[in-house]
């Protein structure tokens, strides 16, 4: 009977370890959640248009993420009441890192079309998914 209980405990623990999300996946989900949060707080009217990478090729993902991280710094909140939540969300998204694969990308941030802040954030959310 003891062996059966030990076997069940071992099986249960090992299945829990296998189903746990990787830290990388958790980080992506957290950043995606903050991007969606920013979409509701960002100033869209009379705001600076931002270079928005769309459908970057595999070798240009690092460049696209870098463009989004630069653009995030230019966003402004709709009202000063949301300023602390807005600042925290900006900080979380800005800390997101994507390792440079070392591949050369011919496109630069300036080569992408400029869009409104909300479209910019939707593009970033699409990239994160």
C-alpha positions as CSV (number, residue, x, y, z in Angstrom):
1,X,0.0,0.0,0.0
2,X,2.8,2.4,0.8
3,X,4.4,1.8,-2.6
4,X,1.1,2.6,-4.3
5,X,0.8,5.9,-2.4
6,X,4.4,6.8,-3.1
7,X,3.9,6.0,-6.8
8,X,0.8,8.1,-7.0
9,X,2.5,11.0,-5.3
10,X,5.5,10.7,-7.6
11,X,3.2,10.6,-10.7
12,X,1.2,13.6,-9.5
13,X,4.3,15.7,-8.8
14,X,5.9,14.8,-12.1
15,X,2.7,15.7,-14.0
16,X,2.6,19.1,-12.3
17,X,6.1,19.9,-13.3
18,X,5.4,19.0,-16.9
19,X,2.3,21.2,-17.1
20,X,3.9,24.3,-15.5
21,X,4.4,27.1,-18.0
22,X,8.0,28.1,-18.8
23,X,9.2,31.4,-17.4
24,X,9.7,32.7,-20.9
25,X,6.0,32.0,-21.7
26,X,4.9,33.7,-18.5
27,X,7.0,36.8,-19.4
28,X,5.5,37.0,-22.9
29,X,2.0,36.8,-21.4
30,X,2.8,39.5,-18.9
31,X,4.2,41.8,-21.6
32,X,1.2,41.1,-23.8
33,X,-1.2,41.9,-20.9
34,X,0.6,45.2,-20.3
35,X,0.5,46.2,-24.0
36,X,-3.3,45.6,-24.0
37,X,-3.6,47.6,-20.8
38,X,-1.7,50.5,-22.5
39,X,-4.1,50.4,-25.4
40,X,-6.8,51.7,-23.1
41,X,-4.7,54.4,-21.4
42,X,-2.7,55.8,-24.4
43,X,-3.3,59.2,-25.9
44,X,-4.3,58.7,-29.5
45,X,-5.5,62.1,-30.6
46,X,-2.9,64.8,-31.3
47,X,-0.2,62.2,-30.6
48,X,3.0,61.6,-32.4
49,X,2.8,58.9,-35.1
50,X,5.1,56.0,-34.5
51,X,7.0,53.7,-36.9
52,X,5.1,50.4,-36.7
53,X,6.7,47.2,-37.9
54,X,4.2,44.8,-39.5
55,X,4.8,41.2,-40.4
56,X,8.6,41.3,-40.0
57,X,10.5,38.5,-41.6
58,X,12.3,36.0,-39.3
59,X,15.7,37.7,-39.4
60,X,14.2,41.1,-38.6
61,X,12.4,40.2,-35.3
62,X,15.1,41.8,-33.2
63,X,14.9,45.0,-35.2
64,X,11.1,45.0,-34.9
65,X,11.2,44.5,-31.1
66,X,13.8,47.3,-30.9
67,X,11.6,49.7,-32.9
68,X,8.6,48.9,-30.6
69,X,10.7,49.4,-27.5
70,X,11.8,52.9,-28.8
71,X,8.3,53.8,-29.7
72,X,6.9,52.8,-26.3
73,X,9.0,55.5,-24.7
74,X,7.2,58.1,-26.8
75,X,3.7,57.2,-25.7
76,X,1.7,59.5,-23.5
77,X,-1.3,58.8,-21.2
78,X,-4.7,60.1,-21.9
79,X,-5.1,61.7,-18.5
80,X,-2.8,62.3,-15.6
81,X,-5.0,60.1,-13.3
82,X,-3.7,57.0,-15.1
83,X,-0.1,58.2,-14.9
84,X,1.2,55.6,-12.2
85,X,-0.4,52.6,-13.9
86,X,0.7,53.9,-17.3
87,X,4.3,54.4,-16.1
88,X,4.4,50.9,-14.5
89,X,3.1,49.3,-17.8
90,X,5.7,51.2,-19.8
91,X,8.4,50.0,-17.5
92,X,7.4,46.4,-17.7
93,X,7.2,46.5,-21.5
94,X,10.5,48.4,-21.8
95,X,12.3,45.7,-19.8
96,X,11.3,43.0,-22.3
97,X,14.3,41.6,-24.1
98,X,14.7,39.7,-27.2
99,X,18.0,38.1,-27.9
100,X,19.8,39.3,-31.1
101,X,20.3,36.3,-33.3
102,X,23.2,38.1,-35.1
103,X,21.4,38.0,-38.4
104,X,21.6,41.1,-40.6
105,X,18.3,42.8,-41.3
106,X,18.1,45.3,-44.1
107,X,15.1,47.2,-42.8
108,X,15.4,49.9,-40.1
109,X,12.8,51.4,-37.8
110,X,12.4,54.4,-40.2
111,X,11.5,52.1,-43.1
112,X,8.3,51.1,-41.4
113,X,5.0,53.1,-41.9
114,X,4.0,55.5,-39.2
115,X,0.8,54.8,-37.4
116,X,-1.2,56.1,-34.4
117,X,-0.3,55.0,-30.9
118,X,-3.2,52.5,-30.7
119,X,-2.4,50.9,-34.0
120,X,1.3,50.8,-32.9
121,X,0.3,48.9,-29.7
122,X,-1.9,46.5,-31.7
123,X,1.0,45.8,-34.0
124,X,3.2,45.1,-30.9
125,X,0.6,42.8,-29.5
126,X,0.4,40.9,-32.8
127,X,4.2,40.5,-32.7
128,X,4.1,39.2,-29.2
129,X,1.4,36.6,-30.0
